[in-house]
Amino acid sequence: MSEAEKTLVTVATYNEMENLPRLVEEIFRYLPEADILVIDDDSPDGTGRWCDRQRAENPRLHCLHRSGKLGLGTAIVAGMRYAVERGYRYVLNMDADFSHHPKYLPALLAGMDPQDGESVDVMIGSRYVPGGGVEGWPLKRRLMSRAVNLYARRLLGLRPKDCSGGLRCYRVETLARLDFDSIRSRGYSFQEEVLWRLKRQGARLGETPIIFADRKLGVSKIDSGEALEALRIIFALGVENILRR
């Protein structure tokens, strides 16, 4: 059995009908033997219903229906639990809006157990290592993203350059040791918190360059309230991190 056949790609969705059909097609183009799990928060635009129709034709496509918009962090955790319970070896998480292009998935998967290097437990698709970058962002958003990453790295003692990026590959046996119920983040601070919790368990973290492209279709789900809550949670985790030292 190939590594791709032991791999689950998870995508959290809320009103992504404009993007999801093409995204699924592209994921299968680059990882044809992987499974896909769409975690849909009861999208009014029919995203979840489309998944159910497609599953009848492609058993590698799965859909987890949730009762409402419950937060990005909880959606990713649901995907991780699904991977653990079903015995996958790797779980890749990505955004649904093509800001993470599926062409990078094979590199993330290959980086987990490279032939000429050390294996890792998490491989991050990084905007901030050589070869990485961002397209379509104004200067203000670029500076804010850099500042948030520096903030998280300093407070949580994380080494990766891109701690907030959502394109990642996780080793499932490492995730199985996590206490998912202890994770505080429901929204965007989940990305930093899960790295911090895995690092405390001795997980090895790696990065591979990607170009992040701002969405072209659909509407962004980020709002200022969630962004402030993310900063608050990272600060609280940072205080805990300092006290544990």
C-alpha positions as CSV (number, residue, x, y, z in Angstrom):
1,M,0.0,0.0,0.0
2,S,1.4,3.4,-1.0
3,E,1.7,6.4,1.4
4,A,-1.1,8.2,-0.4
5,E,-3.5,5.3,0.2
6,K,-3.0,5.8,4.0
7,T,-3.6,9.6,3.7
8,L,-6.6,11.7,4.5
9,V,-7.0,15.3,3.2
10,T,-9.4,17.3,5.3
11,V,-11.1,20.5,4.2
12,A,-13.4,22.6,6.5
13,T,-16.2,24.3,4.6
14,Y,-18.9,27.0,5.1
15,N,-20.5,28.2,1.8
16,E,-17.7,27.1,-0.5
17,M,-19.8,25.8,-3.4
18,E,-17.9,28.1,-5.8
19,N,-14.6,26.5,-4.9
20,L,-15.1,23.0,-3.6
21,P,-16.0,21.0,-6.8
22,R,-12.8,22.2,-8.5
23,L,-10.8,21.8,-5.3
24,V,-11.8,18.2,-4.9
25,E,-10.9,17.5,-8.6
26,E,-7.4,19.1,-8.1
27,I,-6.8,17.2,-4.8
28,F,-7.5,13.9,-6.6
29,R,-5.3,15.0,-9.5
30,Y,-2.2,15.4,-7.2
31,L,-3.1,12.7,-4.7
32,P,-5.3,10.2,-6.6
33,E,-5.0,7.5,-4.0
34,A,-5.8,9.7,-1.0
35,D,-9.2,10.1,0.7
36,I,-10.9,13.5,1.2
37,L,-13.0,14.4,4.2
38,V,-15.1,17.6,3.9
39,I,-16.2,19.0,7.3
40,D,-19.2,21.1,6.5
41,D,-20.9,23.5,8.9
42,D,-24.4,23.2,7.5
43,S,-23.6,25.5,4.6
44,P,-26.7,27.3,3.3
45,D,-25.3,27.3,-0.3
46,G,-25.5,23.5,-0.6
47,T,-21.8,22.6,-0.1
48,G,-22.7,19.6,2.0
49,R,-25.4,18.3,-0.3
50,W,-23.0,18.5,-3.2
51,C,-20.6,16.3,-1.2
52,D,-23.3,13.7,-0.6
53,R,-24.2,13.5,-4.3
54,Q,-20.5,13.1,-5.3
55,R,-19.8,10.4,-2.7
56,A,-22.3,8.2,-4.5
57,E,-19.9,8.3,-7.4
58,N,-16.5,8.4,-5.6
59,P,-16.2,6.4,-2.3
60,R,-12.9,8.2,-1.6
61,L,-14.9,11.5,-0.9
62,H,-16.4,11.7,2.6
63,C,-18.5,14.4,4.2
64,L,-19.0,15.1,7.9
65,H,-22.1,17.3,8.5
66,R,-22.1,19.5,11.5
67,S,-25.1,21.4,13.0
68,G,-23.8,25.0,12.3
69,K,-20.9,27.3,12.1
70,L,-18.9,25.9,15.0
71,G,-15.4,27.3,14.3
72,L,-12.4,26.4,12.2
73,G,-10.4,24.9,15.1
74,T,-13.2,22.5,16.1
75,A,-13.6,21.5,12.4
76,I,-9.9,20.6,12.1
77,V,-10.1,18.6,15.4
78,A,-13.1,16.7,14.0
79,G,-10.9,15.8,10.9
80,M,-8.0,14.7,13.2
81,R,-10.3,12.5,15.3
82,Y,-11.7,11.0,12.1
83,A,-8.2,10.1,10.9
84,V,-7.2,8.7,14.3
85,E,-10.3,6.5,14.6
86,R,-9.9,5.1,11.1
87,G,-6.3,4.3,11.2
88,Y,-4.8,6.7,8.6
89,R,-1.1,7.3,8.7
90,Y,-1.1,10.9,7.6
91,V,-3.8,13.7,7.7
92,L,-3.3,16.8,5.5
93,N,-5.4,19.9,6.3
94,M,-6.0,22.7,3.9
95,D,-8.3,25.7,3.2
96,A,-11.2,25.3,0.9
97,D,-10.7,28.5,-1.1
98,F,-7.6,27.7,-3.2
99,S,-5.4,29.9,-1.0
100,H,-3.6,26.5,-0.5
101,H,-3.1,25.0,-3.9
102,P,-3.3,21.2,-4.0
103,K,-0.1,21.1,-6.1
104,Y,1.8,21.4,-2.8
105,L,0.3,18.3,-1.2
106,P,2.8,15.8,-2.6
107,A,5.7,17.9,-1.2
108,L,4.2,18.0,2.2
109,L,3.6,14.2,2.2
110,A,7.2,13.5,0.9
111,G,8.6,15.7,3.6
112,M,7.3,13.6,6.4
113,D,9.7,10.7,5.7
114,P,12.4,12.0,3.3
115,Q,14.9,9.6,1.9
116,D,17.8,11.8,2.6
117,G,16.8,13.5,5.9
118,E,15.1,13.1,9.3
119,S,11.4,12.3,9.6
120,V,9.1,14.8,11.1
121,D,5.7,14.7,12.8
122,V,4.3,17.8,11.2
123,M,5.1,19.4,7.9
124,I,4.0,23.0,7.4
125,G,3.4,24.6,4.1
126,S,5.3,27.7,4.8
127,R,5.0,31.2,3.4
128,Y,8.1,32.4,5.2
129,V,10.9,30.1,4.4
130,P,13.0,30.6,1.2
131,G,10.9,29.9,-1.8
132,G,7.6,30.7,-0.1
133,G,5.5,33.8,-0.4
134,V,2.1,35.5,-0.6
135,E,0.2,36.7,-3.6
136,G,-2.7,39.2,-3.5
137,W,-2.3,40.7,0.0
138,P,-1.9,44.4,0.7
139,L,1.1,45.5,2.7
140,K,-1.0,46.0,5.8
141,R,-2.1,42.3,5.8
142,R,1.4,41.1,5.1
143,L,2.8,43.0,8.1
144,M,0.0,41.8,10.4
145,S,0.7,38.2,9.4
146,R,4.4,38.6,10.1
147,A,3.6,40.2,13.4
148,V,1.3,37.5,14.5
149,N,3.8,34.8,13.7
150,L,6.5,36.6,15.6
151,Y,4.1,37.1,18.5
152,A,3.3,33.4,18.6
153,R,6.9,32.2,18.2
154,R,8.1,34.3,21.0
155,L,5.3,33.6,23.4
156,L,5.0,29.8,22.7
157,G,8.7,29.1,22.0
158,L,8.0,27.8,18.5
159,R,10.7,27.5,15.9
160,P,8.8,27.3,12.5
161,K,8.7,30.6,10.6
162,D,5.0,30.1,9.7
163,C,3.1,29.1,12.8
164,S,-0.3,30.4,11.6
165,G,-0.4,28.7,8.2
166,G,-3.2,26.2,7.7
167,L,-1.7,23.9,5.0
168,R,-0.1,21.0,7.0
169,C,0.5,17.3,7.1
170,Y,0.4,15.6,10.5
171,R,1.5,12.1,11.5
172,V,-1.6,10.5,12.8
173,E,0.1,8.4,15.5
174,T,1.5,11.6,16.9
175,L,-2.0,13.2,16.9
176,A,-3.4,10.2,18.7
177,R,-1.4,11.2,21.8
178,L,-3.0,14.6,22.0
179,D,-5.8,15.4,24.4
180,F,-8.1,17.0,22.0
181,D,-10.5,18.1,24.7
182,S,-7.8,20.3,26.3
183,I,-7.5,22.5,23.1
184,R,-8.9,25.9,23.9
185,S,-9.0,27.4,20.4
186,R,-12.2,27.2,18.4
187,G,-11.0,29.6,15.7
188,Y,-7.8,30.8,14.1
189,S,-5.4,30.4,17.0
190,F,-5.9,26.7,16.7
191,Q,-2.9,26.6,14.3
192,E,-0.5,28.0,16.8
193,E,-2.0,26.1,19.8
194,V,-1.8,22.6,18.2
195,L,1.9,23.2,17.3
196,W,2.6,24.3,20.8
197,R,0.9,21.2,22.3
198,L,2.6,18.9,19.9
199,K,6.0,20.5,20.6
200,R,5.5,19.9,24.3
201,Q,5.2,16.2,23.5
202,G,8.4,16.2,21.6
203,A,7.0,16.3,18.0
204,R,9.4,17.3,15.3
205,L,8.2,20.1,13.1
206,G,9.3,20.9,9.5
207,E,8.5,23.4,6.8
208,T,8.4,23.3,3.0
209,P,7.8,26.5,0.9
210,I,4.4,27.4,-0.6
211,I,3.0,30.4,-2.3
212,F,-0.2,31.5,-0.6
213,A,-2.7,33.1,-3.0
214,D,-5.6,35.1,-1.6
215,R,-9.1,33.7,-2.5
216,K,-10.6,34.7,-5.8
217,L,-14.1,33.2,-5.3
218,G,-16.4,33.3,-2.3
219,V,-16.2,35.4,0.9
220,S,-13.5,35.3,3.6
221,K,-14.8,34.0,7.0
222,I,-12.2,36.0,9.0
223,D,-13.6,38.8,11.2
224,S,-11.9,41.2,13.7
225,G,-13.6,39.5,16.7
226,E,-12.1,36.1,15.9
227,A,-8.7,37.7,15.3
228,L,-8.7,39.4,18.7
229,E,-9.8,36.2,20.4
230,A,-6.9,34.4,18.7
231,L,-4.4,36.9,20.1
232,R,-5.9,36.5,23.6
233,I,-5.7,32.7,23.5
234,I,-2.1,32.8,22.3
235,F,-1.2,35.2,25.1
236,A,-2.9,32.9,27.7
237,L,-0.9,29.9,26.3
238,G,2.2,32.0,26.4
239,V,1.7,32.8,30.1
240,E,1.2,29.0,30.7
241,N,4.4,28.3,28.7
242,I,6.4,30.7,30.8
243,L,5.0,29.3,34.1
244,R,5.8,25.8,33.0
245,R,9.5,26.7,32.5
